[in-house]
Amino acid sequence: MDSARVSDVINAAFAAQRAKVEERRLNFGYAERRAALENLSRAIRENEAAIFAALKSDFGKPEAEVVLSEILPVTQEIRHTLRNLRRWMRPKRVSPSLVTLGTSARIVLQPRGVCLLIAPWNYPFNLALQPLVSCLAAGNSAIVKPSEMTPATSALIARLIGETFPADLVTVIEGGKDVSQALLALPFDHIFFTGSPAVGKIVMEAASKHLTSVTLELGGKSPTIVGPGADIDLAAKWIAFGKFINAGQTCIAPDHLFVHASVKDRFLSALRARIAHAYGSGATSPHLAKIVNDQHARRVSGLLDDAKTKGAKVLAGGGVEGRAIEPTLIEAVTPEMEIDREEIFGPILPVITYDDIEPVLARINARPKPLSLYIFDRDKARVDHILKATSSGGVGVNLTVLHYSHAGLPFGGVNNSGIGASHGNNGFRAFSHERAVLQNRFSALPLVFPPYEGMAKRLIDLARRILG
C-alpha cells in the first residue's frame, strides 16, 4: 500500500471514531461496556486454536506458554474488570473543606475519547488486547496497531477484532514504521505504547505536539539479587522460569544476577539442574520459544559472542541454532561488554558475585530505573533495606514476573522504564479523565464577595485567623 493510501485508511478510521465520541459519551454506559468485554472474551475462546497456531508460526511458542503468557492475562483481565466495573464507574464523593462547606463534591470518570494502542512483538496477543480491555471498560474507542514483526498474530488480531467490534469502536491497522508514524501524527486523546525506551521517547515527542496523554510501558535491565539468606531451590526455580519463558524476550525478565558469594556454588548448581529439568540440553527444546526473527537472533548471539571475546566465561548453555538459543549462564562480565550495557531480551543470564550489598545497590542506582527488581532472601531486614535503597517500577520478593499478573497492583515503570500504570483499576483510570464536579447547595462564600468591607472583611479576617 503506498503512503497516500496508508494515510487515507488511517485518517478515515480516525474520523469514524472521532465522529462518535460525543454519542458514545452519552450512550456507551455500563451495560454496553460489559457487553463489549464479554464479546471479546467469547471471541478469544472461539479462536483459541488459531491463537496457538499464530504464535507457533511467529515464535515457535509452546502451547502451555501461549496459555500462561498470552491468553490467560487477557481473559483474567476481562474477568476482573467485569467483576469490578460498576464500582469503578461510580462517581467518587469527596469530603468538603471549611472553605467549601455548603457544597457537594464528586469526581466523575469520563472516557478520554479515541485512543491509540501500539503493541510490541514479544507478547503480541496479550499486549495488544490487555490494554484494549481497560480502554473499552473506560468507555473509549481504540485504534490498535499490532507489531509487524509477528505477522501471523497481527493478522489474527485484525480478523478477531474485525469480527467482534464495529470499526467505529475498535479498528486494527496493520503495517510497519510508516503506519506508526502516520498514526502518531493524529490528535488522539490517549496513547498507550508498549516497547523500548528509545521508541517510547519518539511516541512521547509525537504526543507532545497535541498535548496527548500517554501511558508508556517500556523496559530496562531488571536486576535480580540472590542474598545470603535465599531459599536456593526456590530461587533457582523462579529465576529459570522468569528468565527463560518466551526465550527471555520479556520486558520484566531478570536481566542479570547478583549472587552472594556464600551461596554462589550451591545456587549455580541448583540453577543448572533446574534449567536441565525444564529445557533439557541444546537449543531446540519443545518447551522453549524461539527468538522472534533472524535479526534479533543475530543481535542476541552477538551479545554472547562479544562477551566471550572480551573474557566472559560460559557456565552453562551457549548453543545457537538459527533462531533457537539455548538457556545460557555467563560470568566475568565487565562494563565494556555490550551485554552489560544493553537490555539482553534473550535467554542469556550474566551472573555477578558479590560480598557486600552496598556496591550492588550503588551499581543499580547508577543506571536508569528498571521496570522490575527481584530479591531472593528470607531475611526481612535485608529485603527491606534493598527496597528502601532502590527504585523500580515493580518488585518481586522470592519470585519473578508474577507481579505482572496481579490485577490489584499497578504495572508500570519509572522514568526510563515507563510512565503511568496499567492493569485492573489502574488501567481503567489510565484511560479515564477525572472530572472534578463541585455543586452549590448552601455555600456561604457569597458573604465575602466584593466589596471587601464591613461583614465581608470581618469574615475574611476570621477565616485568616482560623485557616492561616
C-alpha positions in Angstrom: 0.0 0.0 0.0 1.5 3.4 -1.0 1.9 6.2 1.5 -1.1 8.1 0.2 -3.4 5.1 0.6 -2.0 4.4 4.1 -2.8 7.9 5.1 -6.3 7.7 3.7 -7.1 4.5 5.5 -5.7 5.8 8.8 -7.5 9.2 8.5 -10.8 7.5 7.7 -10.5 5.2 10.6 -9.7 8.0 13.0 -12.5 10.2 11.6 -15.1 7.5 12.0 -14.2 7.1 15.7 -13.9 10.8 16.3 -17.4 11.3 14.9 -18.8 9.0 17.6 -17.1 10.5 20.7 -20.0 12.6 21.9 -22.6 10.0 21.2 -20.5 7.3 23.0 -20.0 9.5 26.0 -23.8 9.6 26.4 -24.7 6.0 25.3 -21.7 3.8 26.0 -22.6 3.0 29.6 -22.1 0.1 32.0 -24.2 -2.4 30.0 -22.6 -1.5 26.7 -19.1 -1.7 28.0 -19.9 -5.0 29.8 -21.3 -6.4 26.5 -18.1 -5.4 24.6 -15.9 -7.1 27.1 -18.0 -10.3 27.1 -17.9 -10.3 23.3 -14.1 -10.0 23.4 -13.9 -12.9 25.9 -16.1 -15.0 23.7 -14.0 -14.3 20.6 -10.8 -15.3 22.4 -12.4 -18.6 23.4 -13.7 -19.3 20.0 -10.3 -18.6 18.4 -8.0 -20.4 20.8 -6.8 -22.9 18.2 -6.0 -20.0 15.8 -4.1 -18.2 18.6 -2.0 -21.2 19.2 -1.2 -21.6 15.5 -0.3 -17.9 15.0 2.1 -17.8 17.9 3.7 -21.0 16.9 4.2 -19.5 13.5 5.7 -16.3 14.8 7.7 -17.6 17.8 7.5 -21.4 18.0 5.8 -20.8 21.3 4.8 -23.9 23.3 1.0 -24.1 23.7 1.4 -24.0 27.5 3.3 -20.7 27.3 0.7 -19.3 25.0 -2.0 -20.1 27.6 0.1 -18.7 30.5 1.5 -15.6 28.9 -0.8 -14.6 26.1 -4.4 -15.9 26.7 -4.8 -16.0 30.5 -3.6 -12.5 31.1 -6.3 -11.1 28.8 -9.1 -13.3 29.9 -8.3 -12.8 33.6 -8.1 -9.0 33.0 -11.6 -9.2 31.4 -12.9 -11.3 34.3 -11.5 -9.0 37.0 -12.9 -5.9 35.1 -16.4 -7.3 34.7 -16.4 -8.1 38.4 -15.5 -4.6 39.4 -16.6 -2.3 36.6 -19.8 -1.0 38.1 -17.9 0.1 41.2 -15.1 1.7 39.2 -17.5 3.7 37.2 -19.3 5.2 40.2 -18.6 8.9 40.9 -16.3 9.3 44.0 -17.7 11.5 46.7 -15.1 14.0 48.2 -15.4 15.5 51.7 -15.7 19.3 51.8 -13.1 21.6 53.3 -14.1 24.5 55.6 -14.0 26.9 52.6 -16.3 24.7 50.6 -18.9 24.0 53.2 -22.3 24.0 51.7 -21.2 22.3 48.6 -21.1 18.7 47.4 -18.0 17.4 45.6 -17.5 14.4 43.4 -15.1 13.0 40.9 -16.7 11.7 37.7 -14.6 9.4 35.5 -15.2 10.2 31.8 -13.8 8.4 28.7 -10.8 10.1 27.2 -12.1 9.5 23.7 -10.2 8.0 20.8 -7.2 6.0 21.9 -4.2 4.6 20.1 -2.8 1.3 21.3 0.6 0.4 19.9 1.6 -3.2 20.8 5.0 -4.8 20.8 6.2 -8.1 19.2 7.3 -10.0 22.3 3.8 -10.8 23.7 1.9 -9.7 20.6 -1.6 -11.1 21.5 -1.6 -10.3 25.2 -0.1 -6.8 24.9 -2.4 -5.8 22.1 -5.6 -6.9 23.9 -5.0 -6.4 27.6 -4.8 -2.6 27.2 -7.9 -2.8 25.0 -9.8 -4.3 27.9 -9.1 -1.2 30.1 -9.7 1.1 27.1 -13.2 -0.3 26.5 -14.0 -0.6 30.2 -13.4 3.1 30.5 -15.8 3.8 27.6 -13.3 4.7 24.8 -12.8 3.7 21.2 -9.5 2.4 20.0 -7.2 2.0 17.0 -4.9 -0.9 17.6 -1.5 -1.1 15.9 -0.1 -4.6 16.3 3.6 -5.4 15.6 4.6 -6.1 12.0 7.3 -8.4 13.4 4.7 -11.0 14.3 2.7 -11.1 11.1 0.6 -14.2 11.8 -0.5 -12.9 15.2 -1.1 -9.4 13.8 -3.4 -10.8 11.1 -5.2 -12.9 13.7 -5.8 -9.9 15.9 -7.1 -7.9 12.9 -9.6 -10.7 12.0 -10.7 -11.3 15.5 -11.3 -7.6 16.2 -13.0 -7.0 12.9 -15.4 -9.9 13.5 -16.1 -8.7 17.1 -16.5 -4.9 17.0 -17.8 -2.2 14.7 -14.9 -0.2 13.2 -16.1 3.0 14.9 -15.4 1.3 18.2 -12.3 -0.7 17.6 -10.1 -0.9 14.4 -6.9 -2.7 13.8 -4.4 -1.1 11.4 -1.5 -3.3 10.4 1.8 -2.1 8.9 5.3 -1.0 9.7 7.1 2.1 10.7 5.2 4.3 8.1 1.9 3.3 9.6 3.1 4.1 13.2 4.4 7.5 12.1 1.1 8.3 10.3 -0.9 7.3 13.4 1.3 9.3 15.8 0.7 12.4 13.7 -3.0 12.4 14.7 -4.5 14.1 17.7 -5.5 11.1 19.8 -7.0 11.5 23.2 -4.6 9.0 24.8 -1.8 6.8 23.6 -0.8 3.5 25.2 2.6 2.3 24.0 4.5 -0.8 25.0 8.0 -1.2 23.7 11.6 0.1 24.1 12.6 3.3 25.9 14.1 4.6 22.6 10.8 4.3 20.7 8.9 5.4 23.8 10.7 8.8 23.5 9.6 9.1 19.9 6.0 8.3 20.9 6.1 10.9 23.7 7.6 13.5 21.4 4.8 12.9 18.9 2.2 13.0 21.7 3.5 16.3 23.0 2.6 18.1 19.7 -1.1 17.6 20.6 -0.6 17.5 24.4 -1.9 14.0 24.3 -1.7 12.0 27.5 0.4 8.8 27.3 0.9 5.5 29.1 4.4 4.2 28.3 5.3 0.7 29.3 9.0 0.4 28.4 11.8 -1.8 29.7 15.3 -1.8 31.0 17.8 -4.1 32.7 15.9 -5.7 35.6 18.4 -6.8 38.3 18.0 -9.8 40.5 19.7 -10.2 43.9 20.2 -13.7 45.4 21.1 -12.9 49.0 22.9 -15.0 51.7 19.5 -16.0 53.2 17.9 -17.1 49.9 16.0 -20.4 49.6 18.3 -21.8 46.9 15.9 -24.2 45.3 13.1 -21.7 45.3 15.3 -19.0 43.8 16.6 -21.4 41.0 13.0 -22.4 40.0 11.7 -18.8 39.9 14.7 -17.3 38.2 14.8 -20.0 35.5 11.1 -19.6 34.8 11.2 -15.7 34.8 14.3 -15.5 32.6 13.6 -18.2 30.0 9.9 -18.0 29.5 9.4 -16.7 25.9 13.2 -17.3 25.4 14.0 -14.3 27.6 12.0 -11.9 25.4 10.2 -10.4 28.3 10.4 -6.8 29.5 10.4 -7.8 33.2 12.7 -10.9 32.8 15.7 -11.0 35.1 18.4 -9.3 33.1 21.4 -10.0 35.3 22.0 -11.8 38.6 23.9 -10.6 41.7 24.6 -13.7 43.8 26.2 -13.6 47.3 29.5 -15.4 47.4 28.4 -17.6 50.3 25.6 -19.2 48.2 27.0 -18.9 44.7 28.2 -22.5 44.2 25.0 -24.0 45.6 22.8 -21.6 43.7 24.5 -22.2 40.4 24.3 -26.0 40.8 20.6 -25.7 41.6 20.0 -23.3 38.6 21.8 -25.6 36.2 19.8 -28.5 37.4 16.6 -26.5 37.1 17.4 -25.5 33.5 18.2 -29.0 32.6 15.0 -30.3 34.1 12.8 -27.7 32.4 14.5 -27.4 29.0 16.9 -30.3 28.6 20.1 -29.7 26.7 20.7 -27.9 23.5 18.8 -25.0 21.8 15.8 -26.8 20.4 13.7 -27.8 23.5 10.0 -28.1 22.7 9.4 -26.2 26.0 11.4 -23.1 24.8 10.2 -20.4 22.4 12.4 -19.2 19.6 13.8 -15.7 19.1 11.3 -13.7 17.0 13.3 -13.3 13.8 16.8 -13.8 12.4 17.8 -10.2 13.0 17.1 -10.4 16.7 18.7 -13.8 16.9 21.9 -12.3 15.5 21.7 -9.5 18.0 21.3 -11.8 21.0 24.0 -14.3 19.8 26.2 -11.2 19.0 25.9 -10.1 22.6 27.2 -13.5 23.7 30.0 -13.6 21.2 31.1 -10.1 22.2 31.1 -11.1 25.9 33.1 -14.2 25.2 35.6 -12.3 23.1 36.1 -9.9 25.9 36.7 -12.5 28.6 33.3 -13.7 29.8 33.0 -17.4 30.8 30.1 -19.6 29.8 28.8 -21.5 32.8 26.0 -23.3 31.1 24.4 -23.5 27.6 25.7 -21.3 24.8 24.3 -23.3 21.9 22.8 -21.4 19.0 20.8 -23.0 16.1 19.3 -20.3 13.9 16.6 -18.6 16.0 16.9 -21.2 18.8 19.2 -20.1 21.5 20.0 -22.4 24.5 19.4 -21.1 28.0 22.9 -19.7 28.9 24.6 -18.6 32.0 27.8 -16.5 31.9 30.1 -14.8 34.4 33.1 -12.5 34.4 31.0 -9.8 32.7 32.7 -6.4 32.6 31.3 -2.9 31.8 33.0 -2.7 28.4 30.9 -5.7 27.2 27.7 -4.9 25.2 25.8 -7.4 27.3 26.4 -5.3 30.4 25.0 -2.1 28.7 22.1 -3.3 26.6 18.9 -4.9 27.7 19.5 -8.6 26.7 16.0 -9.6 25.7 17.1 -13.2 25.1 17.9 -16.4 27.1 21.4 -15.3 28.3 21.8 -14.6 32.0 25.0 -12.9 33.4 26.0 -13.9 37.0 27.9 -11.4 39.1 29.2 -12.5 42.5 29.1 -10.0 45.5 30.2 -9.9 49.1 28.8 -6.5 50.2 25.4 -5.4 49.1 26.2 -1.7 49.1 28.3 -1.7 45.9 25.5 -3.7 44.3 22.9 -1.1 45.3 25.2 1.7 44.1 25.5 0.0 40.7 21.7 -0.5 40.4 21.1 3.1 41.3 23.7 4.4 38.9 21.7 3.1 36.0 18.2 4.0 34.6 15.5 2.9 36.9 14.4 -0.7 35.9 11.0 -1.9 35.2 11.4 -4.7 37.8 13.7 -5.7 40.6 13.9 -9.2 42.2 15.1 -10.1 45.6 15.6 -13.6 46.9 16.3 -13.6 50.7 14.4 -14.8 53.7 15.9 -12.1 55.9 13.2 -9.3 56.2 15.7 -6.7 57.3 17.9 -7.3 54.2 14.9 -7.3 51.9 13.6 -4.0 53.4 17.0 -2.4 53.1 17.1 -3.2 49.4 13.5 -2.0 48.9 14.3 1.4 50.6 17.6 1.9 48.8 16.4 1.3 45.3 13.7 2.5 42.8 12.0 0.4 40.2 8.6 0.0 38.5 7.8 -3.1 40.5 9.4 -5.6 42.8 9.2 -9.4 43.3 10.4 -10.8 46.5 11.2 -14.6 46.4 9.5 -14.8 43.0 9.9 -13.3 39.5 7.4 -11.9 36.9 4.3 -12.9 38.8 3.6 -9.3 39.9 2.5 -8.7 36.3 -0.4 -11.0 36.8 -1.8 -9.3 40.0 -4.8 -7.2 38.8 -4.8 -5.2 42.0 -1.2 -3.9 41.6 -0.2 -1.1 39.2 2.1 -2.3 36.5 4.4 0.2 35.0 7.9 1.7 35.1 9.7 4.8 36.5 11.2 7.4 34.2 13.2 5.5 31.5 11.3 2.2 32.2 7.9 3.8 31.8 5.3 6.5 32.6 1.9 5.6 34.1 0.5 2.3 35.1 -2.0 -0.4 33.8 -4.0 -3.4 34.9 -7.2 -3.5 36.8 -8.4 -0.2 38.3 -5.1 1.4 37.4 -5.6 0.6 33.7 -9.2 1.8 33.9 -8.1 5.1 35.4 -5.3 5.5 32.8 -8.0 5.6 30.1 -10.3 7.8 32.1 -10.4 11.6 32.7 -11.0 12.5 36.3 -13.5 15.3 36.1 -14.0 17.5 39.2 -17.6 18.5 39.9 -18.5 20.9 42.7 -22.1 21.7 43.2 -23.5 24.5 45.3 -26.1 23.7 48.0 -25.9 26.5 50.5 -22.3 27.9 50.3 -21.6 30.9 52.5 -18.9 32.2 50.2 -21.0 34.9 48.6 -20.8 36.7 52.1 -17.2 37.6 51.3 -17.7 38.7 47.7 -16.6 42.3 46.9 -16.7 45.0 48.1 -14.2 43.8 50.8 -15.6 45.9 53.7 -17.9 45.5 56.6 -19.1 41.9 57.1 -17.1 40.6 54.2 -13.8 42.0 55.6 -14.6 40.7 59.1 -15.3 37.2 57.8 -12.1 37.2 55.7 -10.1 38.2 58.8 -11.8 35.5 60.8 -11.0 32.9 58.1 -7.4 34.0 58.1 -7.1 33.5 61.8 -8.7 30.1 61.7 -7.1 28.8 58.5 -3.9 30.8 58.1 
